[in-house]
Amino acid sequence: MEQPEIRRRRDDDVKACVEALATVHEADRYPARWPADPAGWLTPDGLLEAWVAVDGTDVLGHVALTRTDRVMAADAGHPPDELASVSRLFATASARRRGVASALLATATTAATAIGLRLVLEVEDGGGAAVALYERAGWRHAGSRPGDWRTADGRTALLHTYVAPAGATR
């Protein structure tokens, strides 16, 4: 099976991204709570850039690069202006085991490195597949803290902060 194309997200991709996200939410409960404005959720405050994995006209995955808030920066042990955050990373069920999430993560990491920023991210405790992806890529667990929201099963979210390896490009 051919690898999908990874490219910068365009405005006309957002509708297909929302449709892909809906399938991920249905399968994996990500995001834990469906946003009132899913297009807005995919375009968070502090957005630096976003990419999509596409196969023809089908969006198979998405990742965004955002500015890092002070809380996550403190967890990571770096000043916020030295960091960028991986956000809104997902791959549809049909894209799993094809390296789509890894390719999107590598794209975001390469872009951050090119502008002199180190990547961090947060993952909820229930995201075992995501944690495995980050750890396989050499990301380091930097800390954990309770979130300010509840998961689908009603528990307080437990957020884990991960830091990309220095100079990482994948």
PyMOL commands that set and color helices and strands:
alter all, ss='L'
color gray80, all
select helices_A, chain A and resi 11-28+38-41+70-76+80-82+93-95+100-114+128-136
alter helices_A, ss='H'
color red, helices_A
select strands_A, chain A and resi 5-8+47-55+58-67+83-91+118-124+140-150+156-163
alter strands_A, ss='S'
color yellow, strands_A
deselect
rebuild
show_as cartoon
